[in-house]
Structures are given as structure tokens and as C-alpha cells.
């Protein structure tokens, strides 16, 4: 086994480096989707009358004997690039606004949510008063349903947008943190009690390290969730950010290319956030087999 070279040898044969395989696997689906998108927006040689009536709405006539998908429903890659050039002056400011909303909301919601979850896990008294509320009232209710109440409560637009993201992240991380504390193996706590550790020391040196991989996974989920909350918040009447460009171009101009462009930017930002948290998690929890490659992969060394 050649771990120093970053690959596994088996029966005298060297496998492809794992990092190269991960990169290759990650690019397969996007490349296939891009190719399908490109082909679907080309001219196709058939009569639209031969299609079922429900599908004819999506096609428009092109050259004689050819049809193509109506750009209103699916713009071509070239149209999306043209839209990017047209919006080039507006995109940096909108991008920075959306990025600030997500970063501030994620920071406020993350710190307060994890702190609340840890406090509920530590104190039976506090947990007795708030656990039922979180589990039975907050968890089942979709937070998006409160967006229009938030519009009434927070008149300053930036405050409202940040609050929407922060509250959503707070609810998510407080619940997942409390659940992680509940699932700490009892044998860890019993071993610490046997060694004479006190309640606070057990929580600090046993419980928190045990749930750290789960907390980082929750933050990773929250980073993706934050972008979804940002999109919902900006589409509910915001006058700034990427969501504002999306709804203004879509509502007033039926500019599907601009909508696809903004969706692509949102997806790219979410992926960057996810990979950043994933990279940080791999460095912060190297001691955890699960955080690296899973228990089986850790044992086999691949």
C-alpha cells in the first residue's frame, strides 16, 4: 500500500490517485448536463405537429423543416453569456449584497443556534421548558411561511433579509445540536464519571468533542440552507441582491437567460460554501474516521 503517494496498490497494481478520481467523478454530471443543454437548444429536424399537443408549446419554428425549444422556456448557453455581458455592471454589487446577507445571517444564526443547542443539552431545567416547544411547534412548521410577517416586523430591508437567514439557521442548528448531544454514547460519559470528572468537565472534554463532527456537518447543511433562505427572502420584495435582478428581469422582460444566469450563480456560490466547510471539516476533525472517508474506508485505507 502506497499511502505516501496518495494511492492504493493492490496485487501489484497501482490505482488512480483518489483525489483525481474525486475530481473526475465531480465533473461527469455537470459536463453531461451542459452537453444536453447545448444539444436541446440547437435546431432539431422534425415537424412539431408530430409532437403531442402538450409538448408543442415548448417549441418554435426555425429553418424550414426544423424546430427548436422556445428560448422563453430554455435559453441557449450563448444567450446566457450575452445576458452576463449585459448585466456585468450590476452583478458585482448584487453579488456582494447577497454574500453579505448570507455571511452575516449564517454567523449570527450559527453562533446563537449552536450555543442554544449546547445550553439545552447541558441544562435539564432549561431543556424541560423549551424542548417541547422546539420539537412540537418549531420543527414541523415551515419557516418560509413567516416571510410576510417578517416584512411587516422589520422595515429596514437589509435587517429583514439578514434576520430571515439568521432565524432560519438558528432553528436548524439549535435542533441539530441538541439532537447531537442526545446521541452521545453513554459509555463515554460513564468512563469520564469513573475517572472522577465533574459535570461541566465532562461536557467540555467529552460531549463537545464527541459531537464536533456532527456540528460541522450541521454547519455544512446550514451553509446550503442559508442560500435557499436568501433566495426566498430576496424574491419576497427585495430591492437589492441577486434575487432582485432575477425577479425584475423575469417579471418585466421575460428574460429567461438572466434567470438561468442568476440560478447558476446561486448554485455556484452554494457549492463553493459547501466545499469550503467540507475542507475545513477535514482539517478540524482529522481524528474522526467518519469525517475523513467513513469507517470502512478508514480501515481499508482507501
N, C-alpha and C positions, 0 to 999 in steps of 0.2 A: 504494500500500500504506500503510495507516494503522496502523503498529505502536504508536504512542503511545497510541492509543485501545484497544489490545488486541484489534484485529480486522483481518482481511484484506479489502481491497477488490479486486475483480476485475471488469473490464469495466464499471466504474461502479457496481457493486452492492456494498453492504456486507454482509458475513456477520455472523452472530450472534457475539458475543464468545466466544472459545474457552473461557474459564472457565465461562461459563453453559452451554455445550454439555456440558462435562465433568460439571457438577453434574446436568444433566438426564439424561445417559446413566447416571450412577451411581445414580440413583433409580428408573429404569424397572423393573429386575428386582425390587428389593425391594417396590415398590408392587404389581407383578403377583403376586408370591408371597403378599403379605399379602391381596390380594383373593381369590386362590384358596383360601387357608387359611380366610378368613371364609366363603366360599361352601360349602366342603366340610363345615364344622361346622354348617351350617343343616339344617333338615328337608328331605328330598327326597321328592317324591311318586311312589314306586314300591314294588312288592312285593319284599321281599328274597328271596322264594322264586324270583324270576325271575333272580337273580344266580347265577353259578357258585358251587359249594359252597365253593371256596377263598376267595371274597370275602365270604360271608355272615358269617364270624367277625368281620369288622371293623364290622358294622352292628348297631344295636339299634333296637327298635321305639320310635316316638314317638307322635304323634297317630294316630288311625285312618287308614290309608292312607298313612302317612308313615314314613320311617325316617331315621336319622342315624348318622353314624360314631360308634362307641363311644368315649366320652371317654378310656377307658383307652389307646386307640391314638393318638388325636389330639384333645387338649382344645381347646376354643374359646378365642378371644382373651380373652373375658370371664373364663374360668376361670384363665387365666394371670395376668391383672390381679388377680384375687382372691387367687391364690397369692402374688403380690408384696406385697399388703397384709398377708397373714398372716405372711410372713417378713420384714417390714420391719425389725423389731428385730434380726434375726440377720444380715441381708445386709451391712451396713456392716463389721462385724468380719470376716466371712468374705471379703469383697471385699478388705479391706486385707491379710489374711493371704496370699491368692493373689497379690496385687500385689507384696508384699514378696518372696515366693518367686521370682517371675519376674524382678523387677528385680535382685535380688542374684545370682541364678543367671546371668542374662544378662550382668551386669557382670563377674563372675568368669570365666565361660566365654568371653566375648568378648575380654577383655584377654589372657587366657592363650592362647586359641586363635589370635588374630591374631599375638601375639608368637611363638608356636611356629612358625606358618607362615612368618613372616618370617625366623626363625632358620634353619629348614630350607632356605629358599630361598637364604640368604646363605652358609651353610657347607656345602661339599661333604662334609666329613668327617662332620658330624652327619647330613646327609641320607642318606649311604650306610648308616648304621646303622639309621635309623628309617623311611626312606621305604618300604621293602618291607613293614615291619610295618603301617604305616598303610594302604597300598594293598591289601595282600593279606589282612590279618587283620581290621583295624578297619572298613574301608569296607564290606565285604559283610555284616557281622554286624549284625542289628537291635539297637539299643541297648536297646529295651524289654525284650528277653529277660533283661536283667540286673537287672530291678527287684527281684525277690525276693531276689537276693543282696545288693542294696543294703540291703534291710530288715534282713538279718542283720548286715551290717557296720556300719551306722550306727544306733545305738539311740536317739539323740536325734531326735525326729521332724522338727523344723524343719531340722536339719542334713541329714538324709536327703533331704528334699524339695528343698532348695537344691542339694545335691550331684547329685541326678538331673538337674536342669535344667542345672547348670553343666557337668557332664561331657558331656552331650549337645551343648550349644552349643560346648564346646571341640573336640570331634571334628569337628563340622560346619565351624567356622570355620578350624581348622588345615588341613584338607584343601582348602577352597576358597581360602584364602590362598596355600598352596603352589602350587595349580593356576594362580592368577592370576600369580604370579611366573614360572612356567614359560612362560606365554603372552605375556610382554612382547616386543614386536617387537625382533628383534636389531639392526635398524637404529638404534634409539635408543641401545643400548649401544655400538655401533660408532662412532656420531657422538661420544659422550662420550669414548671412548678416543682418538679422533682429536684431540679438544680437549685431551688431556692429563690427564683426570680419573682419579683413583685408584679402587680397588675400592670402598672404603666411600663415597666421594663419589658414585660412580655409583649405588650402591644407595639412598643418601639423596635424591639430587636427580633421579634418572631413574626408577628402578624403582618406588619407593614412590608418587610422583605418578602414574605410569602405571597402577598397579593400584588407586588410590584409588576410582574409580567401581565397580570390581568388589568391593572390600572393603565399600563401603556397601551394594551390592546383597546381599552375603552377610549383612551385619548385618540388613538388612530381612527376608531369608529366615529368619534366626535368631530374630528377634523373634516371627514367627509360629510357628516351630518350638518356641519356649520355652513358649508357651501349650499346645501339644499335649503337651509333656513334663510340664507342670504338671498337666494333666488326668489323664494316665496315673499320675503319682505320687500324686495325691490319691485316685484311685479304688483304689489298691492298699492301702488300710487306714489312711488318714489320719483323724485325729480333729479336723481343723480345715480351714478353707478352703471355697471354693465346691464343690469336688468332694465333700467330706464331706456337705454339705447335699444334693447330688444323690443320692448313694448311699443316705443314710439315708432320705430321703423316698421314693425309689423302691423300696427293699427292704422297708421296714416298712409303708408306707401305699399303695403303688402310685400315688403322686401324680405322674401324668404331667405335670400342669400345672407343678409345681415343677421337674421335669426340663427341660421346654421353656424355662422361665424362666432356669434356670442356663445352659443351652446358649446362649440369646440373649445373656446377659451375657458369657459367654466369647467369643462371636463379636464382640460389640461392642468388647470390650477389645482383641482381636486386630486389628480394623480400625483402632482408634484408634492402637495401636502402629505399625501399618504406615504409616498416613498421616503420623504424626509423623516416622518415619525417612525417609519419602519427601520430606517438606517440608525436613528438614534436608539431605538429599542434594542437592536442587535448589539450596540456598543454598551448600553447601560445594564443589560441583563445577560452578559456572556455566560454567567454561571448557570443559567437556566437552559436545560436541553430543549424545552418547548419553544423558547424564544429563538433558538438557532434553527434547527431543522426538524424538530419533532423528536420524540423519544426513540423511535425505531431508527430514524436517520442518524441520530447521535450515536447509537450503539453500533451501527454498521459503519459509521464514518463516511457516509456519502451525503 
